Amino acid sequence: MITVTRLNGSKLMINALLVELIEETPDTIITLTTGKKYIVTESASELRLLIQSYLRSIGVLAATQKIEKTEGP
């Protein structure tokens, strides 16, 4: 879960695994896979960092990144 701020200042926790789309129009709109939409004060780049941090904390980000192995001597 990540915490975001609605335009009225209230905090909202959303499931980062359900985020399908983030738009800046100029307000930032988060669309979930369920179809629900939330307008938040955070920018798209801030949300990307929050989601990456969350995915890293649960081990998903590392599992999806390509790891290059180098040959040793």
C-alpha positions as CSV (number, residue, x, y, z in Angstrom):
1,M,0.0,0.0,0.0
2,I,1.1,3.5,-0.7
3,T,-0.2,6.7,0.9
4,V,-1.3,9.5,-1.4
5,T,-3.0,12.9,-0.7
6,R,-6.4,13.9,-2.2
7,L,-6.9,17.4,-3.4
8,N,-8.8,18.2,-0.1
9,G,-5.7,17.2,1.9
10,S,-7.0,13.9,3.2
11,K,-4.7,10.9,3.1
12,L,-5.6,7.8,1.2
13,M,-3.9,4.4,1.1
14,I,-4.1,2.5,-2.2
15,N,-2.9,-0.9,-3.3
16,A,0.1,-0.2,-5.5
17,L,-0.4,-3.5,-7.2
18,L,-3.7,-2.3,-8.6
19,V,-2.4,0.9,-10.3
20,E,-3.0,0.6,-14.0
21,L,-2.4,4.2,-15.2
22,I,-1.1,7.5,-13.9
23,E,-2.0,10.7,-15.8
24,E,-1.0,14.3,-15.3
25,T,-3.7,16.5,-16.8
26,P,-2.5,18.9,-14.9
27,D,-3.9,17.2,-11.8
28,T,-2.6,13.7,-11.2
29,I,-5.2,11.0,-11.8
30,I,-4.5,7.4,-10.7
31,T,-6.6,4.7,-12.4
32,L,-6.8,1.3,-10.8
33,T,-7.4,-2.0,-12.5
34,T,-10.8,-2.0,-10.8
35,G,-11.8,1.1,-12.8
36,K,-11.7,3.5,-9.8
37,K,-10.0,6.8,-10.3
38,Y,-8.4,9.1,-7.7
39,I,-7.2,12.6,-8.1
40,V,-4.1,13.3,-5.9
41,T,-1.6,16.0,-5.3
42,E,1.5,13.9,-5.8
43,S,3.2,14.1,-9.3
44,A,3.5,11.1,-11.6
45,S,7.2,10.9,-10.9
46,E,6.6,11.0,-7.1
47,L,4.1,8.2,-7.5
48,R,6.5,6.1,-9.6
49,L,9.1,6.4,-6.8
50,L,6.5,5.4,-4.1
51,I,5.4,2.4,-6.1
52,Q,8.9,1.3,-6.8
53,S,9.8,1.6,-3.2
54,Y,6.8,-0.5,-2.2
55,L,7.5,-3.1,-4.8
56,R,11.1,-3.2,-3.6
57,S,10.0,-3.7,0.0
58,I,7.9,-6.7,-0.9
59,G,10.6,-8.2,-3.2
60,V,8.6,-7.8,-6.4
61,L,10.8,-5.2,-8.1
62,A,14.0,-7.3,-7.7
63,A,12.2,-10.3,-9.1
64,T,11.2,-8.4,-12.3
65,Q,14.5,-6.8,-13.1
66,K,17.0,-8.5,-15.3
67,I,20.2,-9.5,-13.5
68,E,23.3,-9.6,-15.6
69,K,25.8,-12.2,-14.5
70,T,29.4,-11.6,-15.2
71,E,32.0,-14.3,-15.6
72,G,34.6,-14.4,-12.9
73,P,38.3,-15.4,-13.3
